[in-house]
């Protein structure tokens, strides 16, 4: 079985985000980048299939050379191969098209992408990729088992869990629950050394189109000052909740 895990290179959640060029571009200066958490859940599940079923696991990212340390970490976690499409993407459809071109050359049985990236939260790429490839698609995936050419997947829905079965090839949108945080793999020294010897191939981009553009970014308004009320002054607390916060 051939598995591809799509990796987004995203800012660490502890980073302070700023914008430049009239709030039209993200300022990368001083930002630490990590594997998108939803992608990491998917990668960990792929490594499980590698260990239990002998699957071949590849990872791919669409981006410039700054993505390569993240891809090397994926190799250290256990992926067999890495690919980088040499393009700075501007929208999700462009990413999906680049991934489609790569997947058509490799014929993967299972494609795992995070249900969304934590930077843009678009939740677009896995669904668009499945449509372009004509593959089955399950998003918000919290469980996945594969037997021969058949997959059984569970996904979160309002009020519960839905379990479906389908034939491969399959695209899933991974999230926490597919594996738990305690099961995430921390690269050890052996994995880090082996990652240096594993192939990381840079792929030239294909001709694609964009269907959206960023007009500008706007940061949330700063939080107001916190008002502290003495524990014994219930009248003041009720007055603030009623007349200022307007919640009662």
DAWO-V922835 format. One record per residue. N is the residue number from 0. PHI is phi in whole degrees, 0 to 359 (999 if undefined). Layout:
((N,PHI) (N,PHI))
This chain:
((0,999) (1,255) (2,241) (3,242) (4,248) (5,274) (6,244) (7,258) (8,264) (9,239) (10,294) (11,302) (12,295) (13,272) (14,287) (15,271) (16,268) (17,223) (18,233) (19,230) (20,54) (21,68) (22,60) (23,248) (24,224) (25,283) (26,273) (27,274) (28,298) (29,73) (30,265) (31,270) (32,255) (33,223) (34,290) (35,306) (36,307) (37,296) (38,292) (39,293) (40,300) (41,294) (42,297) (43,298) (44,294) (45,297) (46,295) (47,299) (48,296) (49,297) (50,286) (51,268) (52,236) (53,72) (54,292) (55,265) (56,247) (57,243) (58,235) (59,217) (60,221) (61,257) (62,173) (63,275) (64,297) (65,294) (66,284) (67,296) (68,301) (69,293) (70,294) (71,296) (72,296) (73,299) (74,295) (75,292) (76,292) (77,145) (78,298) (79,275) (80,220) (81,224) (82,230) (83,233) (84,279) (85,280) (86,207) (87,270) (88,288) (89,243) (90,205) (91,295) (92,296) (93,297) (94,299) (95,300) (96,295) (97,296) (98,294) (99,301) (100,300) (101,293) (102,294) (103,293) (104,278) (105,248) (106,55) (107,283) (108,277) (109,224) (110,241) (111,247) (112,229) (113,295) (114,299) (115,198) (116,267) (117,275) (118,268) (119,261) (120,52) (121,283) (122,55) (123,252) (124,299) (125,301) (126,295) (127,294) (128,297) (129,297) (130,294) (131,296) (132,272) (133,72) (134,258) (135,295) (136,216) (137,228) (138,254) (139,52) (140,283) (141,241) (142,201) (143,208) (144,231) (145,230) (146,235) (147,53) (148,252) (149,237) (150,244) (151,237) (152,232) (153,242) (154,223) (155,285) (156,230) (157,300) (158,85) (159,172) (160,235) (161,251) (162,246) (163,230) (164,231) (165,200) (166,276) (167,282) (168,283) (169,219) (170,247) (171,237) (172,257) (173,275) (174,205) (175,301) (176,117) (177,299) (178,219) (179,265) (180,301) (181,293) (182,267) (183,298) (184,268) (185,266) (186,301) (187,264) (188,299) (189,297) (190,296) (191,296) (192,292) (193,293) (194,298) (195,293) (196,263) (197,278) (198,287) (199,234) (200,262) (201,265) (202,253) (203,293) (204,288) (205,270) (206,287) (207,225) (208,235) (209,249) (210,237) (211,208) (212,213) (213,276) (214,275) (215,193) (216,254) (217,219) (218,283) (219,300) (220,297) (221,297) (222,290) (223,286) (224,293) (225,276) (226,259) (227,263) (228,241) (229,302) (230,300) (231,268) (232,261) (233,291) (234,297) (235,294) (236,298) (237,296) (238,298) (239,294) (240,294) (241,277) (242,262) (243,256) (244,283) (245,56) (246,252) (247,226))
